Amino acid sequence: MNILIPPLVLGGLGMVLGLMIYFVAQKFGVEEDHRIQDVEHLLPNYNCGACGYPGCKGMAEAIVAGKAVPAQCKPIKKEEIEILNQYLESLKAGTPLPSETR
């Protein structure tokens, strides 16, 4: 019987700490703007930094904030710029298109 006490104590402690982590994550969690992820998926995802931003995520954040335009991305193709501009226009109109994924 004495051999069961340590695993039960550690299992119970693990469950309590796991529940605490879950509730703290729910309380203090930060939701990210889905538009940033959509724009990032429409970029070429080379993360080259040629646009002046730290990778495609930084560029996507700047585009959504209105601080950058898709043409600043050096490796992007003209067709992809058109798709990205259509998505941005749909956001301004209030009817976002489903995200285009590769």
Secondary structure, DSSP 8 states (H G I E B T S, - for coil): -GGGHHHHHHHHHHHHHHHHHHHHHHHH-----HHHHHHHHHS------TTSSSHHHHHHHHHHHTS--GGG-SS--HHHHHHHHHHHHHHHHT--------
